[in-house]
Amino acid sequence: MTHASRTNRLYQLWGTITGVAPGVVKIAGVSELAGVGNEILIEKPGLTAHGEILRVSEDSVTALLFSPCESLRIGDRVSIEPEARVEPGDHWLGQVVDYRGEVAGGGVTPDLTHSSSRALQAAPLPAHARRQLGARMASGWMVTDTLLPICQGQRLGLFAGSGIGKSTFLASLAAGLEADRVVIGLIGERSREVNDFLRSKLPAETLPKTVVVTATSSEPPGAKKRAAYCAMAAAEHFRDQGHQVLLVFDSITRFAEAHRETALMAGETPALNAFPPSTVRVIAELCERAGPGTDGTGDITAIYSVLVAGSDMEEPVADMIRGILDGHIILSREIAERGRYPAVDVLRSISRSLPDAATPEENVLLSEYRRLVALYEEVAPMLRANLYEAGKDAETDRAIALYALLDGLVSTRSPDGIAAAFEQMRAILMPAQEETAAQIV
């Protein structure tokens, strides 16, 4: 039944539970007025449950619950709320926020003068109104200051298997990249990993400008999806205030898995690895909300981690997201096992901000670096088998001689900025005598 009352809205919509299944309820009496994405609220003694409408049919609606459903019964009353919204603002800075946009532990009064009410699922900015990618951002790492530059408004994927330093590298980028505001979405991570990220990996000096939005692995799939949208809404809020925003999203794979579960509950047909056809669209809609802003706003620079089981870059989510983003950084288990961190596989990684993000002289250095590393990796099996004969090819000999220095650059910090990082690379690739000879010629 529908009941109208004078509240801050024109009416209050009520329905009745007619079916309960694990994680899902059916509600009657609201089909004509409820819509997909509306929130539900169930309140009874000892229980407050939230959820979201997944499907609307002629006689009932199906809603996904964000809370356990063991105490729900046929006939329980359900309140249908308007579209899901949150109120991000400066009061979120330095705080951990849950999927409902509530500060963990409470006790934080919203600063309404620096907050805004935002829909969780919003359309991205119009493509024609956006600026192009902005300036390169110093990251504190040689590899991302030179070979794989990150520009303001760029969206990158960090592809990695488990246990090879993904979270540590993400936290170092969150601390090192130049940004006014940092939004970190920890989606589907274990509670221990969330605590470890906040207390050990994320530097204390970064926290005052940071918002952390979490939904742990034990929470229902709807809560994980909502936390992802909450993190994006926070990033959009700070962008619209004119800030340069860094969004660190860990991980887009857990978001896709949460969508798979909710879509299957809604009756969508499974496809490859049971991911429904809508998965590509949902990932693209989320990622497109990041990127360059319009005139008068800031940008959202985003780094999305992608979990690749068995280092399989062709698994469904990895394959989907490679074509959506502006580049990808691949962490290799083989490189990690030989002790080089971050374990970035330079030859398999790419930043689509190049060549425009670098000067012609810098692009020459980057091409030379990749050429020499590729030459070395081509003959590496022969070196390990002691079959390579030195002196047959001068360029290959040069690649072998320089490889240790070139490989070491990837794990080198660059605290003095991008220009100094390129100078360090130039000193290896073009020693003073070669540079002088090149100038004479």
N, C-alpha and C positions, 0 to 999 in steps of 0.2 A: 504494500500500500504506500501511497504518497502522502506525506504530511507536510503542510506549509506552516512555517513559523517565522516570526520577526527576529532575525539575527542580523549579523553583518552582511548576509546575503538575502536575496529576495525570498528564498524558500529553502527548506531542508527536505531532502529526499531520503525516504526510508524504504528498505526492502526486507524480505524474510528469507532466511537460509532454507533451501529445500534439498540440498545435497552436500555431503562432505566427503572429500577424498584427500589423500596425503598431499598437503600443500595447496589444495584447491577447494573452493566452495562454489555452489550454484545459488543464485539469489533470484527470487521471483518478485514481481510487482514493480520493476523499475526499468523494463526494457525500453519503453518509449522515451525516457528522459536520460538514461545513462549512456555514456560513450566509452569507447576503448581508451584506456589511459587514465580514466577517473580513479580516484582513490576510494577505498572503503575503510570504514572504521567500525569495529565491533567492540562494544563495551558491556561487560557483565561482571558480577562480583568476582574479584580475583583475576580478571583477564582484560587486557586491552590489546587487541590485534589489529594490525594494519595490513592493507593489501592493495592490489591494483587490478582493474578490470581488463581481462584479456580478450574476451569475445562477447558479443551481444547477439542473442537470437530472439525470435518472436516471443517466446514464453519465459525466458530467463537470461541471466548474464552469468558468465564464468569469471571468477576472480582468483588471482594468484595471491597467496598469503605471504607476508613477510615474517610471520610469527608461527609457532607451533599451533596445531589445530586440534589437539587431543580433547580440549574442553568445549569445543563447539558442538552444538546440537541443532537438530532440525527445529525450526521455529524461532531461533535466535534472531534478534533484530539487527539490521545492518544499516549504517548511515553511509550514503553515497556522497562523497566530497567532490568539489570541482577539480579541475586539472591539477596535477601535482606541481607544487611551487616550493621554493626555498628562498631564504633571505640572507644571501652572503653579504659580508661587509667587513670592515676593519676589525670588528669584534671576533672574527674567525682567525685572525693572524696569531700565530704562535699556539694554535689550538688543534686538537684532534676532533674531527667532526664525523658523525655517523651518517648513515644513508638517508636519514630524515632531515639532515641539516641541523641537527642538535649537537651542541658542544658536549663532548664526553665529560661526564662528571657534573655538568650544569654549573650554575653559579656565575655565568657570564651574561651580563645585560647587553642586549643588542644596541649598537650605536646607530640609531635610525638616520642620523645625518650622513652617515657614510655606508649605507646599505641599500639594497634594492630588492624588490620582489621579482623573482624570475621564474619562468616556467622551466621545468626540468628538461623537457624535450622541445627545443626551439630550433627554428630553421637557421642554417648557416647564413653568413652575410652574402649578399649578391656578389657573384664573381666579378662583374664589370665594375663594381664600386670599390674593390679592394686595391690596395697598393701592391707593388711588386715586393719581392723579398728585400729585407733591409740589409744593414751592414753585417759583416762577420762578427761573431761573438767570441771573445776570448774565453777559453774553457779551462785553462790550466793544464791541458794535456797536449803534447806535440802532435799526436795523431789527429785530434779534432781541431787543432789550430792550423794545420797545414793540409794533410792528405784528405781529410773528411770534414771540411769546414761546415759549421752550423751558423746559419744566418738568421736574423730576426724574422720571425714568421714562418720559419721552415718547420716541416713535420718529418721526423726521422723515426725509423723503426730500429730497435736494438734486438737482434735475433740471437737467442742463446738457449742452450740446454740447461739442465739443472746443475748447480754446483760448480760453475766455472766463472764466478765473479760478477754476475749480472747486477745484483743489488748493490755491491760495493761500487761498481763503475757508475751506476745511476746516481747514487748518493754523491759521488765526487763531482758529477756533472751538475747536479742540483746546487752544489756549493760553489762550483767554479764558474759557471756560465753567468754572464752579466745580465741581471734581471732585477726589476723593481719588486716584483712579487713572484713567489714560487708556490704552485699548487701541486701537491703530490697525491695521486690517487692510488691507494693500495687495495686492489680488487682481488678477492679470493685468496689472499695470502694467509699463511698460518699465523695464529696469534703471536707465537714466539718470534716469527720473522718480522712482524710489525714492530714489536718492542725492540728487537735488535736493530732494525733500520732507524728508529727514532732515537735510541739511546747510544748506539755505537757508531753507526755509519754516517748519520747526518750530523755535520758539525753544529755545535751549539750556537755559533754566531749566525747561522742561516735561519734558525727557527723563528726569530721575531718577525721575519717577512714571509713566513711560510704558513700555508693552510694544508693540513693533512686530512684527507677524506678516506675512511676505511670501511670495508665490509669484509670480514674474515671468511675463511673457507667453510666455517661451520654455519654461516648464515644462509638463508634460502636464496635461490637464484634471483628472485625479484629484488631482494635487497642489494645484491651485487650490481645488478643493472642500474638500480636507482642511485647507488653510490657513484657509479661512473658518470651518470648525468649530473649529479650534484657537484662533482669535481669540475666538470666542464662548465657548469653554470657559474661557479666561483671564478674560474679563469675569465669567462666572458664579462663578469662584473668588473673585475680589475682592469681588463682591457678597455672597457667603455669609460673608465675613469682616466684613461690616458697612460696607464702604466705599461711597461714592457713586462710581459708575463711569461714565465717558464712553466709549462705543464709537464710533469713527469708522471707517466701512467704505467703502472705495473700491476696487472698485465692485460693487454688487449685480448690475449688468448682466453683468460678466465672470463672476461666479459662476453666473448663469443660463445663459450661453453654455457654461461648462464642464459644467454639468449636461446641457445639450442634447447635447453631444458624447458624454458617458458613457452617457446614456440611449439614444441611437441605437446605440451600440456594443452595448448590452445587448439590442437588438432592439425597443425601444419604438417605437410608430408616431409619425411626425412629424405635426405639425398646423400652426398658423399660424406662418409664417416658420421652419418646421422645428422649432419648440419643441414637445416632446412634452406631452401632457396633464398629466403629473405636475409640470410646472414650477411651476405656481401653488402646489401643495401643498408642494413643497420650499422655495420662497421663504418661504411663510407659516410653515412649521415653524422656519426659521432666525430670521425676524424676531420670532416670538412668544417666543423664548427671552430676548429683551431685554424691558425694561419695568419696571414697579414690582416690588419684592420683597415678601416676606412680613414679618410682625412679627419683629424681631430681625435682619433682614438689611438690606443697602443696596438701591439701585436701579441699573438699567442704563439710562442715557439714551443713545439710539442715533441716529446720523446716517448714513444710507445714501446714497451718491451713486448717481445713475442717469444713465447716458449716453443721450442722446436724439439719434440721428442726424438731422441736418437740422432739429433743434429740433422734431421731430415727437412731441408729447406723447401721440399715440395709438398709437405703436409698441408691440409686445406687452409687453415687460418694464415699460415705463413705465405702461401701462394696468393691468397686473397689480398693481403695487406700490402704486398710488395708493389702492386700496381696502383695503390691509392696514395702512398706517401711520397715524399720528396727525397727519398734515399734510404739506404739501410746500412747498418753496421752489424757485421756478423762476428760473434765471439766463437772461437774454435776450441773444441775440447782438446784436440791434438796440441795446439799451442799452449793451452793452460797446463797440460800434463808435462810439458818441458819447462814450466816454471816462469813463463813470461806473462805478466799481467799489466794492463788489461789485455786479454787474449784476442785482440782484434785481428781478423784475417783481412789484411788490407786489400789484397787482390780480388777478393770476393765482395768487398764492401764498396759502396758508392755514395757520393753526395751529389744530388742533382742541382745543387747550387753552383757547381763547377760547369764550365770554365769561368762564368761571369764573376764569381766571387773572388777570383784571384787576378793579379796582374799578368800580362803576357810573360814576364820574366819568371814569376812564381809558377805559372803553368808549365813552363819548360822544366823547372826543377821537379815538379810533381810527376810529369811524364817520365823523366829520367829515373826517378826513384822507382816507379812501377816497372819500368823496363828492366832495370838491374835486378830487382827482386824476382821478377818472372824468369829471367835468365838463370838465376841461382836455383830456383825451385825446379827448373827443367832438368838441371844436371845433378840435383841433390841425391837421387837414387844411385847415380854412378859414383858419387863421392862416398856414400855410405858403403858401397861395395868395393871401394878402392879401385875403380875402373877408369876414373877420369885421368887424362894425361894433360898436365899443364903445358902451356905454351902453344897449343894448337889454335886457340882463339883468344885474342887479346881482350875482347869485351867480356867474354865469359870469365876469364881470369880476373878481370877487374871486379865483376859481380861477386865472385867468390871472396876476393880480398876485402870487399866493403860490406859483405852481408851482415857480419856481426854488428857493425856500427848502424847499418840501416835498420836492422831488426830491433836494435836497442832504442832507436828513436821512438818507437811506438809506446814503449813503457816509460818514456821520459816525461817528466813534468816540464811545463813551460810557464813559470811564474812571471816572466817578464813580458808576456804578451805575444801577439801574432808576428810582429816584425822580427823580434828576437828569435822566434821559433824558425822562421825561414832563414835567418842568418846562420843558425846552427845547421840547418839542412844544407845550405849552400857551402859551408865549410867542409862538409863531408863529400858532397858530389862534385864540387869544383874547387879544389885546393888552389892556393894563391898562384902557383906556377901555371896551372892550366888556365885559370882565369886571365892571367897576363898574356899567355899565348893566344887565347881566343880574341882578346882585344887587339893584338897586333895584326892578326889575320883579318 
